[in-house]
Amino acid sequence: MKAVAVFIIIALILVAAAVFITARVATNLHEQKIKRIFGDADVKAKEITDKAQKAADELKREKLLEVKEESIRAKNELEKEAKERRAEVQRMERRAQQKEEAIDKKAEALEKREANCSAREEELNRQKEKIAKLNEERVQELERISGLTTEQAKDYLLKIVEDDVKHESALMIKEYESRAREEADKKAREYVVNAIQRCAADHVAETTISVVQLPNDEMKGRIIGREGRNIRTLETMTGVDLIIDDTPEAVILSGFDPIRRETARIALEKLIVDGRIHPARIEEMVEKAAKEVETMIREEGEAAALEVGVPNIHPELVKLLGRMKFRTSYGQNALKHSIEVAQLSGLLAAEIGVDVRMAKRAGLLHDIGKAVDHEMEGSHIQLGSDLCRKYKESQIVINAVESHHGDVEPTSLIACIVQAADTISAARPGARRETLDTYTNRLKQLEDITNSFKGVDKSYAIQAGREVRIMVVPEQVSDADMILMAREIAKKIEAEMDYPGQIKVNMIRESRATEYAK
């Protein structure tokens, strides 16, 4: 066993020695191979380096050549540009020099001209002094010859010129007025006649009393009641006076408030039909009648707006329109007058070519203040404009209300149309009743205004105050003065009088020469 182990160990040692020798030999061979490889690599690397060096040298030479060429080209361009700049500078220097020379020449010319002007100015001053002296001598000579001073001669010339200008202006005014009047009258007559022909209206027939028919005269005693309690209750509740006289089968209701009078009439008629007449029943019937009148007022206002064709009126304004059915002016029913003015305004607006609906609206509301002028302070114009502002009417309507009597200047054509339509409606025959005192006072006022002018001999108001004829003193008023005086009289009448329609001012100048043969 020991021998076998020894043998194995020896065998292992031999194997290890063989392996070591083999590895050593292999290592030497590998090192030799590596050395050969490195040697070849060095040679190749040296060759590559040499080639690269040569290529770099060639590239360097090429780049140097390109840089030199570029620098030469840039140098040439710079030299060219500098040459051009030098040439431009030389041209500018030559032009500046030429301008300086021209300026010098102009300066010399100006100096010469200034010297000439100074000499001429001195000469002109001498001439002016000479002319002033001659003018003064001429004026003195003229004053000596004419026997008038300068101021007197000036006043005389101004008077002559003023008279000539006054005469010429009067002739021009007369010519232009006659021409404009012919055209305006022709158009106005056409528009007004067409409007009036197309608008039919009732004549005035309103009073301050109402008559209630009775079935028999016995009913009068029942209306009076025991010790007059029924009639007192009715008068107290309605504010209307009951007149029970010898008129057969009739009772008269008297009162200035048409609404109260209408309420009393309806209540009395209901009591007569019912037959039960006592204070409690009277109060009940008066309340019912008042409600009926309120309903009637609203319906009348709506009917008026519908008849005219004006929608979207505020309900309160509609009620006020209905109240105008019971309001009269010079006997003319205010609601019928407003409807008539609205229709006329619409027709005139259609002829002229403005907003027809707006013209109708302004015409319908122009007298709306009359619905409350018995209850509130102020004129119906002021109250009407305040009501229109309160209920958001347009500025055109407000101005038409304010200006329809000339209190305010109209600012629109519609306002002028409403003013004309109001005058037409009020001035047409049968529209209004007027008391004799009012009529005579207006004629007297018209004649007093015309007689207040210097040079008026006599004046006559004719045609119910629609024309005034004025006789002038021919020695005091010339033909030219007469034209201007007619305008002044017309303006004074417009400013101081209230009248329907228009007033014609007719001036008459007559010269007579009288001699007797003996």
Secondary structure as GFF3:
##gff-version 3
##sequence-region A 1 518
A	DSSP	alpha_helix	2	146	.	.	.	ID=ss1
A	DSSP	alpha_helix	150	198	.	.	.	ID=ss2
A	DSSP	beta_strand	209	213	.	.	.	ID=ss3
A	DSSP	alpha_helix	218	224	.	.	.	ID=ss4
A	DSSP	three_ten_helix	226	228	.	.	.	ID=ss5
A	DSSP	alpha_helix	229	238	.	.	.	ID=ss6
A	DSSP	beta_strand	241	243	.	.	.	ID=ss7
A	DSSP	beta_strand	250	254	.	.	.	ID=ss8
A	DSSP	alpha_helix	258	274	.	.	.	ID=ss9
A	DSSP	alpha_helix	279	308	.	.	.	ID=ss10
A	DSSP	alpha_helix	315	323	.	.	.	ID=ss11
A	DSSP	three_ten_helix	324	326	.	.	.	ID=ss12
A	DSSP	beta_strand	328	329	.	.	.	ID=ss13
A	DSSP	beta_strand	332	333	.	.	.	ID=ss14
A	DSSP	alpha_helix	334	352	.	.	.	ID=ss15
A	DSSP	alpha_helix	356	365	.	.	.	ID=ss16
A	DSSP	three_ten_helix	368	371	.	.	.	ID=ss17
A	DSSP	alpha_helix	380	390	.	.	.	ID=ss18
A	DSSP	alpha_helix	395	403	.	.	.	ID=ss19
A	DSSP	alpha_helix	413	427	.	.	.	ID=ss20
A	DSSP	alpha_helix	436	451	.	.	.	ID=ss21
A	DSSP	beta_strand	456	462	.	.	.	ID=ss22
A	DSSP	three_ten_helix	463	465	.	.	.	ID=ss23
A	DSSP	beta_strand	467	472	.	.	.	ID=ss24
A	DSSP	alpha_helix	479	496	.	.	.	ID=ss25
A	DSSP	beta_strand	504	509	.	.	.	ID=ss26
###
